[in-house]
Amino acid sequence: MSCILVAGVGNIFCGDDAFGVEVVGRLLRERRLPPAIDVVDFGIRGLDLAYALSDDYDCVIVADAAARGEKPGTVSLLETEISPSRADASPVVFDSAHGLDPEKVLSLATTLGASCKRIFFVVCEPFDLGGEDGAMGLSDVVAGAVEPSVELIERLVSSLLHDEIGKDPALSDRSLS
């Protein structure tokens, strides 16, 4: 069993929402990660991601677009945890097996017995989500954030594999521009 899951999420028909999908696509096409790493494009399959989180991963890194009020193209590294209190919340209801609400995914994963110790999010502030009609492809500013995000994930994976996450100030909760 692999010890780290790198999960790309997003909707390729909604412009910059495809950021996470593009990040893991580049990792799969252009990089060689150690065998202890699983890299998976979950797209909009939140239910599949929740089940994957309940596997025996030590750590999960999720690449996604997320509006946080930053300048478009800003990449942030965030850490959260799967805690028992998530399971105590009201029952998790997915409107669709193809919906991906991170809070619902984490709650369901907790209910399913997820035990991974750490969950990181590498998120990019979107510029254009395509509106009502949708859009294919990333905006230029978000496309420019893909390579730095891939490099950030590689550094994070290396640090996690060497138990140095607390020693590397470049991997603390911060935004990159």
Secondary structure by P-SEA (a helix, b strand, c coil): cccccccccccccccccaaaaaaaaaaaccccccccbbbbccccaaaaaaaaaaccccbbbbbbbbbccccccbbbbbbbbbccccccccbbbbcccccccaaaaaaaaaaacccccbbbbbcccccccccccccccccaaaaaaaaaaaaaaaaaaaaaaaccccccccccccccc
